[in-house]
Amino acid sequence: MLGTWGQNLWRKRQLTRLEDNPLREYYLRPFPSAAYDCRALEFVALDLETTGLDPKKDVILSIGFIKLHGMLIDLSSAQHHLLCPNREIPERSAVIHCITDDQAAEGKHIEDVLPQLLQQLSGRVMIAHYARVEMKFLDRACRQLYGGPFLIPVVDTQRIAKRALERRIQEIRFHDLRLAECRRRHGLPHYRMHNALSDALAAAELFLVQMAQFNCRKPVPLKYFL
C-alpha cells in the first residue's frame, strides 16, 4: 500500500493524464501527510449500500457520508443519497438494506451524486468500516465516468479493530469484526445497520473512540491508522 507521500506523487501523475472533469478537480488538493496529528485533520466518514460485493456486476444503491473536524463530528454535514440502479434489486440484498425497487426508482443517478462526493472528499481522509468495498465501488465508478482510478488516504475502522484484537492474542471470529460488534465492545449505542448514513455515522463514532485510546496529551499521527 502506498504511503501518503507516494500517494501524492501518484496524484500528481493523474493530474497530467485526466481530462478536465470532477475527478481531476478532486486530485488538485494534496492528500494530508501521514505525519499530521489526527486531531487537526479533516475526515469524511462514508458508507455505500450496494446490490452485492462485486463492482463488476453489482451497483451502488445509496451513499451516506458525514464530515469530521478532528475529534468533532459535524452533524450538519450529513448527507444521504438514494441512487437509481436502472435494474431490479436482487431480493437477497433488499432483505439486508431494505431498499425496494420503487424507492430506488425515485433515486438520483450516480453521475449526479459522484461529483458532489468527490468535492467533499478532496483534501480529506476517508473513514469506512471494511473500506475495501467503498474503495472498489468508487474506483469502478470513477473509471467508468471519468476515465481514471480513485485513490484516497483511508482509515479502516475494521482493520484498527482487528489489530487491537490481535494484540490481545485473541481468537478472531468474523462476527467480532462487524461494525455493530466493534461498537458494542466500546460501549457505543446500537444503530440500525445497513443504512448508508447511519453506518457512516457509526463508523465515525467508532473511529473517535479508537483514537481516544491514545495519549490525548501527545499528537496522534495519521500513520497510526493507515
C-alpha positions in Angstrom: 0.0 0.0 0.0 1.3 3.5 -0.9 2.1 5.9 1.9 0.7 9.4 1.7 4.0 10.6 0.2 3.7 8.0 -2.6 0.0 8.7 -3.0 0.7 12.4 -3.6 3.2 11.5 -6.3 0.6 9.2 -7.9 -2.0 12.0 -7.5 0.2 14.5 -9.4 0.7 11.9 -12.2 -3.1 11.6 -12.5 -3.4 15.4 -13.0 -1.3 15.1 -16.1 -3.4 12.3 -17.5 -7.0 13.2 -16.7 -9.2 15.5 -18.8 -11.0 18.4 -17.1 -13.6 16.6 -15.0 -14.7 16.2 -11.3 -12.0 13.5 -10.7 -9.3 15.8 -11.9 -10.7 18.6 -9.7 -10.6 16.2 -6.8 -6.9 15.5 -7.3 -6.0 19.2 -7.3 -5.9 19.2 -3.5 -3.0 17.3 -1.9 -3.6 14.3 0.4 -2.9 15.1 4.1 0.5 13.9 5.3 0.6 10.7 7.4 2.6 12.7 9.9 -0.2 15.1 10.7 -2.0 14.9 14.0 -5.4 13.3 13.5 -7.0 15.9 15.8 -6.1 18.7 13.3 -7.3 16.8 10.2 -10.5 16.8 8.2 -12.2 13.4 7.7 -15.3 12.2 5.8 -16.9 9.0 7.1 -18.5 7.2 4.2 -20.7 4.1 3.7 -22.2 2.6 0.5 -25.1 0.2 0.2 -24.8 -2.0 -2.8 -26.5 -4.9 -4.5 -23.5 -7.1 -3.8 -19.8 -7.0 -3.3 -18.6 -7.3 -6.9 -18.3 -3.8 -8.5 -18.1 -5.5 -11.9 -21.6 -6.8 -11.7 -23.2 -5.0 -8.7 -24.2 -1.4 -8.3 -24.4 1.3 -5.6 -27.8 1.8 -4.2 -27.2 4.5 -1.6 -24.4 6.8 -0.4 -24.2 8.3 3.1 -21.4 10.5 4.4 -20.6 12.9 7.2 -17.6 15.2 8.0 -15.4 15.2 11.0 -13.2 18.1 12.1 -10.6 16.3 14.2 -12.4 14.9 17.2 -15.7 16.6 16.3 -18.5 15.2 14.1 -20.3 17.8 12.1 -23.9 16.6 12.0 -24.9 19.5 9.8 -22.8 18.0 7.0 -24.6 14.7 6.9 -25.9 13.6 3.5 -27.8 10.6 2.3 -28.4 9.9 -1.4 -30.6 7.1 -2.8 -29.4 6.0 -6.3 -31.4 4.6 -9.2 -29.7 1.4 -10.3 -31.6 1.0 -13.6 -32.1 -2.6 -12.8 -34.1 -4.8 -10.4 -32.7 -5.1 -6.9 -31.9 -8.7 -6.0 -34.2 -10.0 -3.2 -31.2 -11.2 -1.2 -29.7 -7.7 -1.0 -33.1 -6.0 -0.5 -33.6 -8.0 2.7 -30.4 -6.6 4.1 -30.6 -2.9 3.2 -34.4 -2.6 2.9 -34.3 -0.6 -0.3 -37.1 -1.5 -2.6 -37.3 -1.2 -6.4 -40.0 1.6 -6.0 -37.7 3.6 -3.7 -34.7 3.2 -5.9 -36.7 4.3 -9.0 -37.0 7.7 -7.3 -33.3 7.9 -6.6 -30.6 10.1 -8.3 -28.1 8.9 -10.9 -24.5 8.2 -9.8 -23.2 10.8 -12.3 -25.2 13.5 -10.5 -24.0 12.5 -7.0 -20.4 11.4 -7.5 -19.1 15.0 -8.3 -20.5 16.2 -5.0 -19.0 13.4 -3.1 -15.6 13.9 -4.7 -15.7 17.5 -3.8 -16.4 16.6 -0.1 -13.6 14.0 -0.1 -11.0 16.3 -1.7 -8.1 17.0 0.6 -9.5 14.9 3.4 -9.1 11.4 4.8 -11.9 8.8 4.3 -13.2 6.7 7.2 -15.1 3.5 6.5 -15.7 0.1 8.1 -14.2 -2.6 5.8 -13.2 0.2 3.4 -12.4 -2.2 0.6 -16.0 -2.1 -0.5 -16.2 1.6 -0.7 -12.8 1.9 -2.5 -13.6 -0.8 -5.1 -17.0 0.7 -6.0 -15.8 4.3 -6.1 -12.8 3.3 -8.2 -15.1 1.5 -10.6 -17.5 4.5 -10.9 -14.6 6.9 -11.4 -13.0 4.8 -14.1 -16.4 4.5 -15.9 -17.4 8.1 -15.7 -14.1 10.0 -15.7 -11.5 7.6 -17.2 -9.3 7.4 -14.2 -8.8 5.5 -10.9 -9.8 6.7 -7.4 -7.3 6.9 -4.5 -7.6 8.5 -1.1 -5.9 8.0 2.3 -8.2 5.6 4.2 -8.8 4.9 7.8 -10.5 1.5 8.0 -12.1 1.1 11.5 -12.4 -2.7 10.9 -8.7 -3.0 10.4 -8.0 -1.0 13.5 -10.3 -3.2 15.5 -8.6 -6.3 14.1 -5.2 -5.1 15.1 -6.4 -4.4 18.6 -7.8 -7.9 19.0 -4.6 -9.4 17.6 -2.6 -7.6 20.2 -4.6 -9.4 22.9 -3.6 -12.7 21.3 -7.4 -13.4 20.9 -9.1 -15.7 18.5 -10.9 -13.5 16.0 -14.2 -14.6 14.5 -15.9 -12.9 11.6 -18.6 -11.7 13.9 -16.1 -9.9 16.1 -15.2 -7.5 13.2 -18.7 -6.5 12.3 -19.4 -2.8 12.8 -22.2 -3.4 15.4 -20.0 -5.7 17.4 -17.0 -3.4 17.3 -19.2 -0.6 18.7 -20.6 -2.9 21.4 -17.1 -3.6 22.7 -16.6 0.1 23.1 -19.9 0.7 24.8 -21.4 2.7 21.9 -25.1 2.6 21.3 -26.8 0.3 18.8 -27.9 1.8 15.5 -29.9 0.3 12.7 -27.4 -1.3 10.4 -27.3 -1.2 6.6 -28.5 2.3 6.2 -25.7 4.2 4.5 -25.9 7.4 6.6 -26.3 5.6 10.0 -23.4 3.3 9.1 -21.3 6.3 8.1 -22.1 7.9 11.5 -21.5 4.6 13.3 -18.0 4.3 11.7 -17.2 8.0 12.6 -18.1 7.4 16.2 -16.1 4.2 16.4 -13.0 5.9 15.0 -13.2 8.7 17.6 -13.3 6.0 20.3 -10.4 4.1 18.7 -8.4 7.3 18.5 -9.2 8.2 22.1 -7.2 5.1 23.2 -4.0 7.1 22.6 -2.5 9.6 25.0 -4.5 12.8 24.4 -1.6 15.0 25.5 0.5 13.9 22.6 0.0 14.1 18.8 -1.7 11.1 17.2 -0.2 10.9 13.7 -2.5 9.7 10.9 0.1 6.9 10.1 -1.1 5.0 13.2 -4.4 4.3 11.5 -3.4 3.8 7.8 
